[in-house]
Amino acid sequence: MRNIRIGVTGVGKIGKTHLELYSKIEGAEIVAICDVNEQEAKKVENHRNIQVYSRNDIKIGRDHH
């Protein structure tokens, strides 16, 4: 079975809860987190092997076809 790769946006109280719950799911692999508070995201990353992205790293847009 292939792992599901997960990215979490926001590492406040709810985001940390999501990280905790996702880490307990077999086949789920948390690979990235993003938060406007980059220092807080890096604290979380130090406890796990997760890539941290700042809001400047993430560009979300629409495809215009």
Secondary structure, 3 states (H helix, E strand, C coil): CCCEEEEEECCCHHHHHHHHHHHCCCCEEEEEEECCCHHHHHHHHHHCCCEEECCCCCCCCCCCC
